[in-house]
Amino acid sequence: MTATSAPVQHENDALLEDGVGFNEGMRRNRWLIGVLCVVIVAIIWTFASVLVQYVFHDLGFSKPFFLTYVANSLFAVNLPLYYIGKKLGYVKTEAQASVRDTLWVSAVVAPLWFIANCAYNFSLNMTSTIISSTSSMFTFALSVLFLGESFAWFKIAGVVFCMAGNIVTVLQDGSSGTSDSFTGDSIALVSAFMYAVYTSTMRKYIPDDSSMSLSLFFGLLGLLNFVCLLPVVLFLHFTNVESLQSLTVEILGLLTVKGLFDNVLSDYLWALAMLYTTPTVATIGLSLTVRSFLEYDIAHRAISGLVADGRQLVNRAREEAAGYKKNYGSPIPPQVLADRMSQYVHYFTLYGSVRPFGTSIMLAGRDVDTGKTFLNVIEPSGVSYRYRGAAMGKGEQAAKTEIEKYKIFDLTCREAIKYIAKILNVLHDEVKHPFELELSWLCEESNWQHQLVPGNIRDEATAWAVRSIQDDDIADDADDA
């Protein structure tokens, strides 16, 4: 009996060892897949942050609540995908939570998720993305306290490095002399904490992807977001807190693209990464998102002449602005930027080894310390003039005459936009050279940030300009008669 039992015991030991090796291999593969998901999500989040700042600043649609509402509501596209997969047999639901239980978890996570994302989008309107990486500290603390995550030194090191970068950023933003950066950093900290809360909550109720369908979870989360927050969106619109009058097809398309990639796709991958690794590792990995900011967003520039020369001057202006911010801790005053650019352009007229620039450049900006606005035109010779109203390019003399005629510099931005549209339509032969009117402003209405004029204001100005030109023609014909 002993002879027969010994081989059986040995065989069982071998099977046990093979099982352990198989489980270790599966665990390692899941970890690698989780890390890969983190890298992909970090890339998507970085570009999405830039896209959000483009919509906020360049397109003039600064509506963080509506952006978050659209993006989170798009999670609902997971519902038809889930039921189609279930119908085709690709989704196995035997060991997974019921729809009722999944709905309950979605209802718990949905408000936490929305607050975190909405605060993050609010902070993008005032500061950079890097402060959100503070969530690694909060996530690690909550995971250790409530989820029993192991206390590993490499995790501590990752959290410390993230926090060191955040401290440097806060000190830099605090020395810039503007309150928006500090407020934005504070809101980003709130977002980071809420991110840690909903991350830990998800891991508590969804320990792995076999216990609950992520597609069903996200789909129900999006549906709850769409239904419950629609009255809030309408209330904010009709009270003009977040009016949607400037919403265009282009902006809605960009928000949809952002939601599908940055929310539906990336958050699904992020959830997998969190389940395949740990909440702390997934959060620290997302600190790969780079700080996206513009040092020169208080100054706007326009060029007229050789495009290549114009690009070089624009890049030079960026370098000057970034260097000033690095050395002095505050945005470069517009007049200082104009003086430096004037000297740079003039330098190329002094030596035969380099050719002069074949372009003029217009600089407009506001001094954040004095509140004064500046408009400078730098000629190819390097001569710089400050104007109250200026024009460049073909027909500039006629345009300057019209500017003085209408006294545009005494009007509000909204009023001036109409007359500028009229001047451009009068001086441009649209029959021979069709053109699309592009307008941008830097004024109180744009929060002193350079932005494209919202589409509805631009279209209104264009329509007014066309009517005004027609009225002038009728009046001239009447005088001739």
Buried (B, 14 or more C-beta within 10 A) or exposed (E): EEEEEEEEEEEEEEEEEEEEEEEEEEEEEBBEBBBBBBBBBBBBBBBBBBBBBBBBBBBBBBBBBBBBBBBBBBBBBBBEBBBEBBEEEEBEEEEBBEEEEBBBBBEBBBBBBBBBBBBBBBBBBBBBBBBBBBBBBBBBBBBBEEBEBEEEEEBEEBBEBBBEBBEEBBEBBBEBEBEBBBBBBBBBBBBBBBBBBBBBBBBBBBEEBEEBBBBBBBBBBBBBBBEEBEEEBEEBBEEEEBEBEBBBEEBEEBBEEBBBBBBBBBBBBBBBBBBBBBBBBBBBBBBBBBBBBBBBBBBBBBBBBEEEBBEBBBEBBBBBBBEBBEEBBBBBBBBBBBBBBBEBBBEBBEEEEEEBBEBBBBBBBBBBEEEEBBBBBBBBBBEBEEBEBBBBEEBBEEBBEBBEEBEBEEBEBBEBBBBBBBBBBBBBEEEEEEEEBEBBBBBEBBBBBBBBBBBEBBBBBBEBBEEBBEEEEEEEEEEEE
